[in-house]
Amino acid sequence: MRIAVPDLISNSYFPAVAAVELGFFKAEGLEAELEMLSPISRAMEALRDGQIEFVAGPAHGALSAFPDWKGVKLAAALAQQTFWLLILRSDLGATPGDVQSVKGLRIGAAPGPEAALRRILAEAGIDLERDQVHLGPVPGAAGHDVSFGVHAAKSLEEGVIDGFWANAMGSEVAVRGGAGTVILDVRRGIGPASAQNYTFAALVTSDSQIEKDPGGVAAAVRAIVKVQNALRADPSIATAVGERLFPPEEAKYLASLVERDLPFYDPSISE
């Protein structure tokens, strides 16, 4: 089984990555491998076309290739609630929760995740054109093997952008390096509570895959549940995965980010 992830050097979809790397899929009788496919729309198109069996990505991303949810299912939640953060240049002096501080700035966001930030800004009364908010891709981030959050943090440090909307790994790199400040982290109460339930990290599969191999899909869900339980019991096991897959700096941050995410490791999908 092939599992596509739109950003590998990230904590966002980590339960799926850990389930492969720590042998939880194998323990369920599944031979699984990871494949980085970005942006999320490309990964969902590959799922639709039968090129892969699963996507670990934002739940709403399925709609880019499966309009009205036709032909696709969310098999399990990898983690609950909207999981991206808004980071702005630290020298701007913006304060956490101040959505209005984006006015006149260049904000980088990947296709798919940017829909959530657009919604937050709209609800805050911000008009992108009127308020001169330049929201779009980060230069150089379009490569299929580029991890968006880490690249965005580097671009912020270099002054290419004034802020970015990305995963907690990219945010951690920017904050620890002194280049960025957290402005929105809705999952942890920084920003509008309404945004918490825009989307969530999910294991996504197609109806055709369920029809072809229902036992395999059920086994994949069991693997996700078991790895979430294992990470809750001992977040330090994430480090071994990070050391194999991540650059050294990001690998050393991973266990602490996973530990921070533990309250959201619930596979259920509420109505």
C-alpha positions as CSV (number, residue, x, y, z in Angstrom):
1,M,0.0,0.0,0.0
2,R,1.2,3.5,-0.9
3,I,0.4,6.4,1.5
4,A,0.9,9.9,0.1
5,V,1.8,12.8,2.3
6,P,1.9,16.4,1.1
7,D,4.6,17.4,3.5
8,L,6.9,14.8,5.1
9,I,9.0,17.0,7.4
10,S,6.1,17.9,9.5
11,N,4.2,16.8,12.6
12,S,0.8,17.3,11.0
13,Y,0.4,13.9,9.5
14,F,2.9,12.1,11.7
15,P,0.7,9.2,13.0
16,A,0.5,7.9,9.5
17,V,4.3,8.3,9.0
18,A,5.0,6.7,12.4
19,A,2.6,3.8,11.6
20,V,4.7,3.0,8.6
21,E,8.2,3.6,10.1
22,L,7.5,1.9,13.4
23,G,6.0,-1.2,11.9
24,F,2.3,-0.8,12.9
25,F,1.0,-1.3,9.4
26,K,3.3,-4.4,9.0
27,A,1.9,-5.8,12.3
28,E,-1.6,-5.6,10.7
29,G,-0.3,-7.6,7.7
30,L,0.1,-4.6,5.4
31,E,3.2,-3.7,3.4
32,A,3.0,0.1,3.4
33,E,5.3,2.8,2.0
34,L,5.3,6.6,2.1
35,E,5.3,8.8,-1.0
36,M,5.6,12.6,-0.8
37,L,3.1,14.2,-3.2
38,S,2.4,17.9,-3.0
39,P,0.4,20.0,-3.2
40,I,-2.5,18.1,-1.5
41,S,-4.6,18.4,-4.7
42,R,-2.0,16.3,-6.6
43,A,-2.1,13.7,-3.9
44,M,-5.9,13.5,-4.0
45,E,-5.8,13.2,-7.8
46,A,-3.4,10.3,-7.5
47,L,-5.9,8.6,-5.0
48,R,-8.8,9.2,-7.4
49,D,-6.8,7.8,-10.3
50,G,-5.8,4.6,-8.4
51,Q,-2.1,5.4,-8.3
52,I,-2.0,5.3,-4.5
53,E,-4.2,3.7,-1.8
54,F,-4.3,6.3,0.9
55,V,-3.6,10.0,1.5
56,A,-2.5,11.4,4.9
57,G,-3.6,15.0,4.6
58,P,-6.2,17.7,5.5
59,A,-9.7,16.3,5.4
60,H,-11.1,19.1,3.2
61,G,-8.3,18.4,0.6
62,A,-10.3,15.4,-0.6
63,L,-12.8,17.8,-2.2
64,S,-10.2,19.0,-4.7
65,A,-10.4,15.7,-6.6
66,F,-13.8,14.3,-5.3
67,P,-16.5,16.9,-5.5
68,D,-19.3,16.6,-3.0
69,W,-17.4,13.7,-1.4
70,K,-18.3,11.4,-4.3
71,G,-16.0,8.4,-4.4
72,V,-13.9,9.2,-1.3
73,K,-14.0,8.4,2.5
74,L,-12.3,9.7,5.5
75,A,-11.1,6.5,7.2
76,A,-9.8,7.9,10.4
77,A,-8.7,11.2,12.0
78,L,-4.9,11.4,12.4
79,A,-5.4,14.3,14.8
80,Q,-8.3,16.6,15.6
81,Q,-8.9,20.2,14.6
82,T,-7.3,22.7,12.3
83,F,-3.5,22.3,12.8
84,W,-1.7,25.1,10.9
85,L,-0.3,28.2,12.5
86,L,0.2,31.8,11.3
87,I,3.7,33.1,11.8
88,L,4.7,36.7,11.2
89,R,8.1,38.3,11.2
90,S,9.1,38.9,14.8
91,D,10.3,42.5,14.1
92,L,6.8,43.5,13.1
93,G,5.8,43.5,16.8
94,A,2.4,41.8,16.1
95,T,0.8,40.2,19.1
96,P,-0.7,36.6,19.3
97,G,-4.4,36.5,18.2
98,D,-4.2,39.8,16.3
99,V,-5.6,38.8,12.9
100,Q,-5.6,42.4,11.7
101,S,-1.8,42.5,11.8
102,V,-1.7,40.8,8.4
103,K,-2.8,43.9,6.5
104,G,-0.2,45.0,3.9
105,L,1.9,41.9,4.3
106,R,3.1,39.1,2.1
107,I,1.8,35.8,3.6
108,G,2.9,32.4,2.2
109,A,0.5,29.5,2.2
110,A,0.4,26.2,0.3
111,P,-2.6,25.5,-2.0
112,G,-5.2,23.7,0.1
113,P,-4.1,24.9,3.6
114,E,-4.5,28.5,2.4
115,A,-8.3,28.0,2.2
116,A,-8.5,27.8,6.0
117,L,-6.5,31.1,6.4
118,R,-8.7,32.8,3.8
119,R,-11.8,31.8,5.8
120,I,-10.3,33.1,9.0
121,L,-9.4,36.5,7.4
122,A,-12.8,36.8,5.8
123,E,-14.5,36.2,9.1
124,A,-12.3,38.8,10.7
125,G,-13.5,41.3,8.1
126,I,-10.3,41.4,6.1
127,D,-10.6,41.9,2.3
128,L,-7.4,40.7,0.7
129,E,-7.5,43.3,-2.1
130,R,-8.6,46.3,0.0
131,D,-6.3,45.5,2.8
132,Q,-3.4,44.6,0.5
133,V,-2.8,41.2,1.9
134,H,-0.7,39.2,-0.6
135,L,-1.7,35.6,0.2
136,G,-0.2,32.9,-2.0
137,P,2.6,30.3,-2.6
138,V,6.1,30.8,-1.3
139,P,8.7,31.1,-4.1
140,G,10.6,27.9,-4.5
141,A,8.1,25.8,-2.6
142,A,6.5,24.1,-5.6
143,G,8.9,21.3,-5.9
144,H,7.5,17.8,-5.3
145,D,10.2,17.1,-2.7
146,V,10.0,20.5,-0.9
147,S,8.6,20.4,2.7
148,F,6.5,23.6,2.8
149,G,6.8,24.6,6.4
150,V,10.6,24.3,6.7
151,H,11.0,26.1,3.3
152,A,8.6,28.9,4.5
153,A,10.6,29.4,7.7
154,K,13.7,29.8,5.7
155,S,12.0,32.2,3.3
156,L,10.8,34.3,6.3
157,E,14.3,34.5,7.7
158,E,15.5,35.7,4.3
159,G,12.8,38.3,4.0
160,V,11.2,36.8,1.0
161,I,7.8,36.8,2.8
162,D,6.5,38.6,5.9
163,G,4.6,35.6,7.3
164,F,3.4,32.1,6.6
165,W,0.6,29.7,7.4
166,A,2.0,26.2,7.9
167,N,2.5,23.3,10.1
168,A,4.0,23.4,13.6
169,M,7.4,22.1,12.4
170,G,7.9,25.1,10.2
171,S,6.6,27.4,12.9
172,E,9.0,25.9,15.5
173,V,11.9,26.5,13.2
174,A,11.0,30.1,12.7
175,V,10.2,30.8,16.3
176,R,13.3,29.1,17.7
177,G,15.5,30.9,15.2
178,G,14.1,34.2,16.3
179,A,12.7,35.1,12.9
180,G,9.0,34.6,13.6
181,T,6.2,35.0,16.2
182,V,3.1,32.9,16.5
183,I,0.0,35.0,15.7
184,L,-2.6,32.2,15.2
185,D,-2.7,28.7,16.6
186,V,-6.4,28.1,16.8
187,R,-6.1,24.6,18.0
188,R,-4.6,25.9,21.2
189,G,-6.9,28.9,21.6
190,I,-4.8,31.6,19.9
191,G,-7.3,33.0,17.4
192,P,-11.0,32.5,16.6
193,A,-12.5,29.4,18.2
194,S,-14.7,28.9,15.1
195,A,-11.6,28.0,13.1
196,Q,-10.8,25.0,15.2
197,N,-13.3,22.8,13.3
198,Y,-12.6,23.9,9.7
199,T,-10.7,20.7,9.0
200,F,-8.4,18.1,10.5
201,A,-5.6,15.7,9.6
202,A,-7.1,12.5,8.2
203,L,-6.3,9.2,6.6
204,V,-8.2,9.3,3.3
205,T,-9.0,6.5,0.9
206,S,-11.3,6.0,-2.1
207,D,-14.5,4.1,-2.4
208,S,-12.9,1.9,-5.0
209,Q,-10.1,0.9,-2.6
210,I,-12.7,0.1,0.1
211,E,-14.6,-2.1,-2.4
212,K,-11.4,-3.8,-3.6
213,D,-9.8,-4.4,-0.1
214,P,-12.2,-3.6,2.8
215,G,-10.0,-5.8,5.1
216,G,-6.9,-3.8,4.2
217,V,-8.6,-0.5,4.9
218,A,-9.9,-1.7,8.3
219,A,-6.3,-2.9,9.1
220,A,-4.9,0.5,8.2
221,V,-7.4,2.2,10.6
222,R,-6.3,-0.3,13.3
223,A,-2.7,0.6,12.7
224,I,-3.5,4.3,13.1
225,V,-5.4,3.8,16.3
226,K,-2.5,1.7,17.7
227,V,0.2,4.1,16.8
228,Q,-1.7,7.0,18.3
229,N,-2.0,5.0,21.6
230,A,1.7,4.2,21.5
231,L,2.7,7.8,20.9
232,R,0.4,8.9,23.8
233,A,2.1,6.3,26.0
234,D,5.7,7.3,25.0
235,P,6.1,10.3,22.7
236,S,9.9,9.7,22.7
237,I,9.4,6.9,20.2
238,A,8.9,9.7,17.6
239,T,12.5,10.6,17.8
240,A,13.7,7.4,16.0
241,V,11.4,8.2,13.1
242,G,12.6,11.8,12.9
243,E,16.2,10.7,12.9
244,R,15.6,8.5,9.9
245,L,13.5,10.9,7.8
246,F,14.1,14.5,9.0
247,P,17.1,16.8,8.8
248,P,19.0,17.0,12.2
249,E,17.4,20.3,13.3
250,E,13.8,19.3,12.6
251,A,14.4,15.8,14.0
252,K,15.4,17.2,17.4
253,Y,12.1,19.2,17.6
254,L,9.8,16.3,16.6
255,A,9.3,14.5,20.0
256,S,8.3,17.8,21.7
257,L,5.9,18.7,18.9
258,V,4.3,15.2,19.0
259,E,4.0,15.5,22.8
260,R,2.2,18.8,22.3
261,D,-0.2,17.2,19.8
262,L,-1.1,14.2,22.0
263,P,-4.4,15.7,23.2
264,F,-5.6,15.7,19.6
265,Y,-4.6,12.1,18.8
266,D,-8.2,10.8,18.6
267,P,-9.1,8.7,15.5
268,S,-12.9,9.4,15.7
269,I,-14.7,11.6,13.2
270,S,-17.6,13.4,14.7
271,E,-20.7,14.4,12.7
